[in-house]
Amino acid sequence: MKTDYSALHVRWMIRRDQDRVLEIEKDCFASPWTRGDFERAISTRNKIGMVVEELDEHQVLGFMIYELFGNRLNLARIAVEKRYRREGVGSAMIRKLLSKLGYFRRTMITAKLRESELEAQLFFKSFDFRAIGLLRGYFDGNGEDAYMMRYRLPSRCTRKREPAFICLDRDDWKAWEK
Ligand SMILES: CC(C)(COP(=O)(O)OP(=O)(O)OC[C@H]1O[C@@H](n2cnc3c(N)ncnc32)[C@H](O)[C@@H]1OP(=O)(O)O)[C@@H](O)C(=O)NCCC(=O)NCCS
């Protein structure tokens, strides 16, 4: 059954959410972030954490962490507890992010996804994100490749052509991203 969007609330992540967020993190990822990783992320000036909460029970069902850059937002983490998936919870968070874009400020959202995260790739595709590049060996640990996915506000005047899909090694990608 689809969740009633009006029953979901996306709000800032606060210290009190930490245990629940760690629980969801462990439920979702083979190499979960630690409490320290979250604390470091949230205390960084350009990083913002948000949770999605079900209004009746105030139960946190998922969370996201995103970074602010000059012309784009980068989604560093998004997760929904397994038992609440395919009910529109992830969509509520992406809608919140999309509402932060504007033609005179940030016009893009990016996300780097593991090659094995097929479900997440399909999720982003459903919001018109496009895979624009492959970063070889990007992830620490198993050296898995990353797909860079990007959503761009539709151009209002000329039709901008999407750049060709690129494959880069880690250092080249870092330079390209700047
Ligand atoms: C990716 C994720 C956040 C999606 O959350 P969700 O709440 O299940 O997403 P939604 O219910 O809002 O899905 C919206 C649409 O995305 C697409 N989608 C989502 N999951 C999908 C899947 N497993 N297979 C195919 N399409 C999928 C569908 O089009 C879906 O619409 P529909 O259900 O009407 O068909 C969730 O699967 C997750 O937490 N994955 C593990 C963590 C992860 O890999 N994060 C990304 C890297 S940080």
The ligand as an SDF file (V2000), in Angstrom:
LIG
                    3D

 48 50  0  0  0  0  0  0  0  0999 V2000
   16.8160    3.8450   -2.7510 C   0  0  0  0  0  0  0  0  0  0  0  0
   15.7910    3.9110   -1.6220 C   0  0  0  0  0  0  0  0  0  0  0  0
   16.1380    5.0940   -0.6910 C   0  0  0  0  0  0  0  0  0  0  0  0
   14.3760    4.1170   -2.2230 C   0  0  0  0  0  0  0  0  0  0  0  0
   13.4520    4.3360   -1.1700 O   0  0  0  0  0  0  0  0  0  0  0  0
   11.9080    3.9330   -1.3030 P   0  0  0  0  0  0  0  0  0  0  0  0
   11.1750    4.5540   -0.1740 O   0  0  0  0  0  0  0  0  0  0  0  0
   11.7660    2.4580   -1.4460 O   0  0  0  0  0  0  0  0  0  0  0  0
   11.5070    4.6220   -2.7020 O   0  0  0  0  0  0  0  0  0  0  0  0
   10.0320    4.9740   -3.2460 P   0  0  0  0  0  0  0  0  0  0  0  0
    9.0270    4.0380   -2.6620 O   0  0  0  0  0  0  0  0  0  0  0  0
    9.7730    6.4130   -3.0210 O   0  0  0  0  0  0  0  0  0  0  0  0
   10.2000    4.6600   -4.8060 O   0  0  0  0  0  0  0  0  0  0  0  0
    9.9390    5.6230   -5.8250 C   0  0  0  0  0  0  0  0  0  0  0  0
   10.1380    4.9840   -7.1820 C   0  0  0  0  0  0  0  0  0  0  0  0
   11.5140    4.6110   -7.3560 O   0  0  0  0  0  0  0  0  0  0  0  0
   11.5860    3.3950   -8.1350 C   0  0  0  0  0  0  0  0  0  0  0  0
   12.1280    2.3180   -7.2950 N   0  0  0  0  0  0  0  0  0  0  0  0
   12.3990    2.3570   -5.9650 C   0  0  0  0  0  0  0  0  0  0  0  0
   12.9080    1.1700   -5.5400 N   0  0  0  0  0  0  0  0  0  0  0  0
   12.9410    0.3640   -6.6350 C   0  0  0  0  0  0  0  0  0  0  0  0
   13.3460   -0.9900   -6.8460 C   0  0  0  0  0  0  0  0  0  0  0  0
   13.8020   -1.7600   -5.8190 N   0  0  0  0  0  0  0  0  0  0  0  0
   13.2520   -1.5130   -8.0900 N   0  0  0  0  0  0  0  0  0  0  0  0
   12.7780   -0.7720   -9.1200 C   0  0  0  0  0  0  0  0  0  0  0  0
   12.3770    0.5430   -8.9960 N   0  0  0  0  0  0  0  0  0  0  0  0
   12.4540    1.0920   -7.7550 C   0  0  0  0  0  0  0  0  0  0  0  0
   10.1530    3.0620   -8.5380 C   0  0  0  0  0  0  0  0  0  0  0  0
    9.8800    3.7260   -9.7460 O   0  0  0  0  0  0  0  0  0  0  0  0
    9.3620    3.7080   -7.3840 C   0  0  0  0  0  0  0  0  0  0  0  0
    8.0080    4.0020   -7.7410 O   0  0  0  0  0  0  0  0  0  0  0  0
    6.8870    2.8300   -7.6570 P   0  0  0  0  0  0  0  0  0  0  0  0
    7.0500    2.1670   -6.3180 O   0  0  0  0  0  0  0  0  0  0  0  0
    5.5990    3.5840   -7.8060 O   0  0  0  0  0  0  0  0  0  0  0  0
    7.1790    1.8830   -8.7890 O   0  0  0  0  0  0  0  0  0  0  0  0
   15.7780    2.5580   -0.8260 C   0  0  0  0  0  0  0  0  0  0  0  0
   15.6320    1.4800   -1.7410 O   0  0  0  0  0  0  0  0  0  0  0  0
   17.0140    2.3090    0.0050 C   0  0  0  0  0  0  0  0  0  0  0  0
   17.1050    2.7500    1.1600 O   0  0  0  0  0  0  0  0  0  0  0  0
   18.0120    1.5800   -0.5520 N   0  0  0  0  0  0  0  0  0  0  0  0
   19.2230    1.1980    0.2000 C   0  0  0  0  0  0  0  0  0  0  0  0
   20.1350    2.3690    0.4410 C   0  0  0  0  0  0  0  0  0  0  0  0
   20.7980    2.8710   -0.8330 C   0  0  0  0  0  0  0  0  0  0  0  0
   21.2000    2.0990   -1.7010 O   0  0  0  0  0  0  0  0  0  0  0  0
   20.9570    4.2210   -0.9060 N   0  0  0  0  0  0  0  0  0  0  0  0
   21.5840    4.8590   -2.0620 C   0  0  0  0  0  0  0  0  0  0  0  0
   23.0280    5.0990   -1.8790 C   0  0  0  0  0  0  0  0  0  0  0  0
   23.4170    6.2530   -0.6170 S   0  0  0  0  0  0  0  0  0  0  0  0
  1  2  1  0
  2  3  1  0
  2  4  1  0
  2 36  1  0
  4  5  1  0
  5  6  1  0
  6  7  2  0
  6  8  1  0
  6  9  1  0
  9 10  1  0
 10 11  2  0
 10 12  1  0
 10 13  1  0
 13 14  1  0
 14 15  1  0
 15 16  1  0
 15 30  1  0
 16 17  1  0
 17 18  1  0
 17 28  1  0
 18 19  1  0
 18 27  1  0
 19 20  2  0
 20 21  1  0
 21 22  1  0
 21 27  2  0
 22 23  1  0
 22 24  2  0
 24 25  1  0
 25 26  2  0
 26 27  1  0
 28 29  1  0
 28 30  1  0
 30 31  1  0
 31 32  1  0
 32 33  2  0
 32 34  1  0
 32 35  1  0
 36 37  1  0
 36 38  1  0
 38 39  2  0
 38 40  1  0
 40 41  1  0
 41 42  1  0
 42 43  1  0
 43 44  2  0
 43 45  1  0
 45 46  1  0
 46 47  1  0
 47 48  1  0
M  END
$$$$
